[in-house]
Amino acid sequence: MKKKLTLLIAALLGALSVSAQNGRLPAEVTEPGCKGLLPELPALAPAREGELPILELTHVGYDTYYFGGGVYIAANLSFPMVAEVGCDYYTIQYRAHGNGAWATMMDGENPTTYSDRTIGTSPSITVSTDFRLCLHGGEKDGYVSNIVTATPPSFSSRYIGWTESPTIEHTMVGIPVGEQFSVTSRTYVDGNTTDYTSEDFPDYFTYQWYRRNPNNWDMEEIEGATGKVYTPTEEDLGYQLIIGVGGDKVHCDFTLLHPLSGVVCVPVLASVSYIGNDGFMLNTEYVIPEPQKMFTRMEYDWMENPTLFDPSCVSERAPGQYAFHTSMDEYNYRIFELTNPAYYLTFYYPMMGWYREVQIMGDAYLGSLGVKVEKDGQPVQTTVDVIGQNIDGEWVTVETLSTDGDVVYTGSGIYKRPYYLRANATDATQETFYPNAPTMSQAETVMPGDTWYPSEFTIEAQGNDTPVEGEDTWLVLWLKNGQFDVYHVATHPRIKHRDGDFLIISDEVDIAYPVADVRKFTLAKDITEFEDAIGRIPEDKEFDDFSMNKARPGSMVSIYDMSGRKIASHTIGADGSLQYSLDGQPAGIYLIKTETTTIKIIKK
């Protein structure tokens, strides 16, 4: 069987990777940009001229007079302080629901005014009643609020309380809401009180979900959304959700309207694939258009005030992958948001089961490692380089440690990701990567442990067995593709790793290979050792012809048999290639020599 031997130098490319979580959003982005561009949002009706959506109807039930112990039906209203709106004071108007003239709530002969109340009055009602605010003074003088309608209950449910745990901060398409919402109602019958909670008596409570236009606060019922839990759909995008709760009119009767924070938004899942002192890499499942405009940042250093994002530091590496070239030393927290509130940039915390804005806590990513260097079980004093990738994917030295025989540790902490360790050469040792590799491609990566419990590693330094000056030295470079190159040098070569290249330097040669191509190298002091090294090629491999690529054009290649007789001589062509066949030659061992390389092949 004929086989062909090919000699060439290849290039290296790298890649990154990242799980799904319980039917909700996964904890990490499985592939940046996998969902394409951000979905378009629906257009909502704008605000009406002269109207501000600021009036909330929180709940309707029975309340108590401060004196005398009497009860009355109260509609509890909520509105912002006037300083937030741009007027001097409010008055409240009311009418029978849907028609009739508006009347102003009076204090004797004077209108009742409100200026600094965040919780409104409790006006007594006996029939379904519309309410609105009128604004007076300031730049919003003459404006009115949106209208809310209160319907009285049929009997006394006086105390009404509600809680969220945890607080609903954001409402996202596909993520259920209302699971943690609870309500308590206290009913009075014949002087006796009974408390009902939605957890203990779920059948006593009714639910209706609404979507509200944030521009004018117009509300509409969501058809079929009558359970405690609701999962927002794309139809809700841009709207605010309201959960309406009432009693069954047998055990309790009241109205509670609770708005969820913000508007329904598209969850844009994000995860960090790199973090370092030079910045971090953010992966998002959607492609963010114009990222320098869409990202905004608030930086926190505990009690410091937030500062806005500098857009010049962000660049798009790939669709859905964004590099933020910014120092991570100055701030402990960095909270990132998207400028359009309808898209919510979020991390999911699977152990806690909740979502939050993208918040990067730099300290959580910091670790530490310790290292010592030994040769033949004895400590070696040298320097050790901790080599890691920067934000641009380049392998660089991030810290250099000086060993003195004991374990030495990284200083202020390094980020938790893979590193290479390189013990630098001394008189007795050559440059060695952890654990005892001559090249980075053969080495093992290490991972820092916690800052309080650092990981520890020992490098077994390789000896520097320099041949006697003047003796022949043969260097065999074993490649990962199963092939090898041989260099005949008269002085001991210097082996170095620099900028991703494996360097062979001597008085005769100066050659570079990509580190990823090199498996190992061996040195031989005479032709016998050289033949032993080459003889590691299994005997069942036959090479009847060979080709050379990327050789120097015009250089000479000679073929010898093992008696030393030259059987052929060829010149490398202009394209740097040569093909030669051993057909017609007897079986045996042959040497192919270039100006810098000698290759042994076996013909059977």
C-alpha positions, 0 to 999 in steps of 0.5 A, a space after each residue: 500500500 502506497 502512502 504519501 508524506 506531506 510537510 506543511 505548517 497550519 494556522 489556528 482558529 479558536 471558539 467560545 461556547 454556553 443551559 436551559 432552565 426549568 421551562 423559563 429563561 435559561 441561565 445563560 445565552 446558549 448562542 449570541 444573537 440566536 433569536 435575531 433582531 429585537 422584535 418590533 413593538 406595537 404603536 399605542 394611542 398617545 396621551 390626550 391633550 390637556 390630560 395627565 394619567 396620574 390618578 390610581 384607584 387602589 381599592 374600594 371597601 368599608 372604612 371607619 370614622 375616627 370617632 363614633 365607630 361608624 363605617 362608610 364605603 370608601 374609594 381609596 385614591 392615589 396620586 403623586 405629589 404636585 412637585 412631581 407633576 408641575 402644578 400648585 394643588 389638586 382638587 377632586 371632582 366626581 359624578 355618577 358613573 358615565 354621565 352627569 355634571 362634574 362636582 367638586 369635593 367641598 370642605 364647607 363652602 370651599 373646595 378640598 385641596 391637595 398638594 403633598 399627598 401621595 395617598 388620596 382621600 377616602 371619599 364616601 360612595 353609595 353608587 358607582 362613581 367616576 373620579 378625576 383630579 383637576 390641576 391648578 397653578 403652575 405649568 399644568 394649570 387647567 389640566 385634568 387627570 384620567 378618570 377612574 370608576 369606583 363601584 361600592 361593595 354589597 357588604 362590609 369588607 373593611 380591612 384590605 391588605 395585599 403583598 408581593 414577595 418578591 416585589 414585581 419589578 419587571 413584567 416580561 413576555 412569557 414569564 408568569 406573574 401573580 404567583 407571589 401576590 396575596 390578599 387579606 380581607 376582613 369581613 364584619 358580620 353582626 359585630 364579628 370579624 373574620 379574616 380571609 387570605 387568598 392562600 387559605 381561602 382561594 375560592 373566596 377571591 376572584 381575579 381579572 387582569 387588565 392591560 393599561 395604556 401607559 400614555 393615557 391609562 385607558 384600561 381594557 380587560 384581558 379576555 380569559 385572564 381570570 386566574 391569580 397567575 397570568 403569563 404576558 403575551 406579545 399582545 401585552 407588549 408596551 402595556 402595563 398590567 393591572 391585577 384586579 381582585 375582588 370577593 365572592 360576594 358571599 364571604 367578602 366583597 371589595 375591589 382591589 386594583 394593583 398595577 405591576 411595575 413598568 410595562 410589559 417588555 421583551 426579556 433580553 437574556 444576557 450572560 458574561 463570557 469574559 470579565 477582566 480589568 480591561 472590560 467584559 464581554 456580554 452575550 445577548 440572545 437578541 441582536 442589539 441594533 446600534 449598541 452604542 445608543 441602546 446600552 445605558 449603564 449606571 455604575 455603583 460603588 456602594 454609596 456613590 451616585 450612579 453615573 451614565 454609560 460612556 457609549 464609546 467603550 462598547 463594540 460589537 464582536 459578533 451579532 449578539 456579542 458585545 465587548 465593553 472596554 472599560 476598567 472594572 477596578 473603580 466600581 463594585 457594581 455595574 447595572 446595565 439597561 437598554 434605553 428603550 424600557 420595552 426591552 429588559 436586559 436580564 440575568 436569571 438566577 436559577 438557584 433563586 428562581 428570579 430575574 433581575 437587571 444585568 448586574 455584574 459584581 466584579 468581586 464575585 468573579 475574582 479568585 486566586 492561585 498559588 504556584 511553586 517550581 521544582 526540579 527533581 523534587 527540589 525547589 527552583 528559584 525563578 519567575 512564573 508568568 500567569 498567562 491569560 486571555 485579554 478581552 481581545 482574545 490574545 494570550 498575555 501575561 497578567 501577572 509575574 510571580 517570583 518563587 523562592 522555593 515555597 508556594 507563592 500566590 497571586 496578589 490582588 486576585 485574578 479573574 476566574 477563568 483558565 490560565 497557563 503557568 510558565 516557569 521561566 528558564 534558569 541556568 539549570 532549567 529550560 522554560 517550562 509550562 505547567 505541569 512539565 510541558 515545553 510548549 503552551 500547546 502541550 500544557 494544561 490550563 489552571 483555574 483559580 480558586 476562591 480568594 480565601 482558598 486559592 488553588 495550588 499548582 507545582 511545575 516540574 521544571 525540565 532540565 536544560 541538557 545542553 550538548 557539548 559545543 561543536 557536537 552535532 545536534 538533531 532536533 525532531 519537532 513532532 506535530 499534532 497532525 502525526 508528522 514531524 520535522 527534523 533540523 540538523 544544528 551544530 549548536 543547542 537551539 533556543 526554544 521559546 514561546 512568543 505571541 502564539 508561536 513556537 520558536 526554534 532559534 540557533 546559529 543555523 535556523 530561526 523558525 516559527 511554528 504555530 503553537 497549536 501545531 506542535 505536540 512535542 520536540 526531542 533533541 538527539 546528539 548524534 545520528 544514531 539517536 536521531 535514527 532512534 527518534 525517527 524510528 518511532 514511526 510504526 513499521 507498517 507505514 510506507 511512504 513511496 512518495 512525498 510532497 513539500 509545501 511552503 518551502 523556500 522557492 529556489 532552495 535545494 532538496 537532496 535525497 540520500 540512501 542510508 549508505 550516504 549516496 545521493 540518488 536525486 537532487 531537485 530545486 523547489 519551484 516558485 510556488 514553494 512545492 515539490 513532489 517526488 516518488 521513490 518508485 524504482 528505488 529499492 526498499 530501505 531508509 531514505 533521507 530527504 534533506 533541505 537547507 535546514 531540514 532532514 526527513 527520514 522515510 521508509 520504503 518497503 
